[in-house]
Amino acid sequence: MSFASLGLSAPLLKAVAEQQYTTPSPIQQQAIPAVLSGRDVMAAAQTGTGKTAGFTLPILEQLSRGAPVKGNKVRALILTPHARAGSPGCRKRGGIRQAPEA
């Protein structure tokens, strides 16, 4: 399977090729088509498996195809845990664990 077979546009394929990526990882093979079809995706995989590109590439694809937004419209929302969110040094504020101020 190639990145081209996942439905990404020429500019994104060029950017991927410039980074010397040739074959999508398993997480990318599953996530990219799902995001492009408008489905929500929640994924877990080891560090270094391409999760970030697995959701960012299709989001960039969708953003490039869409009309500019007006006002306070959200076109993409990415939720990610903070690496220190579970550490003992964090405090709970309003139900959300928050790292101490630096």
Buried (B, 14 or more C-beta within 10 A) or exposed (E): EEBBEBEBBEEBBEBBEEEEBEEBBEBBBBBBBBBBEEEEBEEEBEEEBBBEBBBBBBBBBBEEEEEEEEEEEEEEEEEEEEEEEEEEEBEEEEEEBEEEEE
